[in-house]
Amino acid sequence: TEEAYFRKINAEGGINGRRINFISYDDGYSPPKTVEQARKLVEGDEVLLVFNTLGTPSNTAIQKYLNQKQVPQLFVASGATKWNAPRDFPWTMGWQPNYQSETRVYARYILENYPNAKIGVLYQNDDYGKDYLKGLRDGLGDNASAIVMEESYDASQPTIDSHIVKLKASGADVFVNITTPKFAAQAIRKNAELGWKPVHFLNSVSASIASVMKPAGLENAQDLISAAYVKDPNDPQWKDDPGIRDFSEFLAKYYPEANRTDGNVLYGYTVAQGLVQVLRQCGDDLTRENVMRQAASLKDFEIGSLLPGIKVATSPTDFAPISQLQLARFKGETWQRFGAVMNGDVGN
């Protein structure tokens, strides 16, 4: 998707008279391979910056190297909180709301609406799951004892059914579900099978209607609560939205074979616009230092695929471009947003 978007920009004349040369290598989601490919980009291709590398372990493997080389590691494709540490890693910046921000928002909502909650948590036993869990605990603060059970699972497990059985038996009446799509669908189905009906919070990673709600059974997903920062192009409520219409026209012209039910397609389209804005702000000063300076001075930049009221903003001390989220409840066949846009920022 990003390659297609840069093709669009080049076809329209480029940026400040220059064309984007986008080089992409596959690291197989293997950190040692990430190191090898990053060195190839920096020392062989002599790139201006490294953009939107996928995954927490992959980016962790190259963070020190890129900072030592003073090469921008820009708009990391991971919600780990560690990408917002400008003092220690001034050449690394994330993109999407971080995982701790999201669960802090859930914690705030739980404290306000369910002060006597007994909370059960299911989380993936890795940096991804633990980052979410830390945000929940921190957000609950002195009320963290409301968590009556924390169940972890490994991504290699075929099913998480047994964990759901344990969580139900714990007496929890609020369920915070920190899973990836396959396991999220399993959890929703198992809850229905067991007749367990807690207040159910589902992390945004797994909020896709096409890949989670429908496989889990729409009837089983009613009243789930999640948080979002982008519009779902497969949701009928955005059918006539100008931002989603622009997205559809872009795909029709530059990437017609795209799988429109894959949330990564809209993600790539959105973050590519972030990079284009940074490069536009650079003007004729295309140095690595100026790239980071401009990336750290985004002022309420609006992108049509973001939810209303959510803007991209950074500063030299805040490397979290998007820190706002809005809660949404699943009703019928769609997510219905409610409440104000909330900020769960936890910058270092």
NORMO-V542671 format. One record per backbone hydrogen bond with DSSP energy under -1.0 kcal/mol. NH is the residue of the N-H (numbers start at 0). CO is the residue of the C=O. If there is no record, write none. Layout:
{{NH;CO} {NH;CO}}
This chain:
{{4;0} {5;1} {6;2} {7;3} {8;4} {9;5} {10;6} {11;7} {12;9} {13;8} {14;17} {17;14} {29;26} {33;29} {34;30} {35;31} {36;32} {37;33} {38;34} {39;35} {40;36} {41;37} {42;38} {43;39} {44;39} {46;40} {49;71} {51;73} {54;76} {58;54} {59;55} {60;56} {62;58} {65;61} {66;62} {67;63} {68;64} {70;65} {72;90} {73;49} {75;92} {76;52} {77;75} {82;79} {83;80} {88;84} {91;88} {92;72} {93;318} {98;78} {101;97} {102;98} {103;99} {104;100} {105;101} {106;102} {107;103} {108;104} {109;105} {110;106} {111;107} {112;108} {113;109} {116;113} {118;145} {119;173} {120;148} {121;175} {122;150} {124;152} {125;123} {129;125} {130;126} {131;127} {132;128} {133;129} {134;130} {135;131} {136;132} {137;133} {138;134} {139;135} {140;136} {142;139} {143;140} {145;142} {146;143} {147;118} {148;118} {150;120} {152;122} {156;153} {163;159} {164;160} {165;161} {166;162} {167;163} {168;164} {169;165} {170;167} {172;117} {173;117} {174;198} {175;119} {176;200} {177;121} {183;179} {184;180} {185;181} {186;182} {187;183} {188;184} {189;185} {190;186} {191;187} {192;188} {193;189} {194;190} {195;190} {198;172} {200;174} {201;224} {202;176} {205;202} {206;203} {211;207} {212;207} {213;208} {215;211} {216;212} {219;216} {222;329} {223;220} {224;199} {225;327} {227;325} {230;304} {234;231} {237;234} {238;235} {240;237} {244;240} {245;241} {246;242} {247;243} {248;244} {249;245} {250;246} {251;247} {252;248} {253;249} {254;250} {257;254} {259;257} {261;258} {264;261} {266;262} {267;263} {268;264} {269;265} {270;266} {271;267} {272;268} {273;269} {274;270} {275;271} {276;272} {277;273} {278;274} {279;275} {280;276} {281;277} {282;279} {284;281} {285;283} {286;284} {290;286} {291;287} {292;288} {293;289} {294;290} {295;291} {296;293} {300;311} {305;302} {306;228} {309;306} {311;300} {312;320} {313;297} {314;317} {317;314} {321;94} {324;341} {325;227} {327;225} {328;335} {329;223} {330;333} {333;330} {335;328} {337;326} {341;324} {343;322} {347;83}}
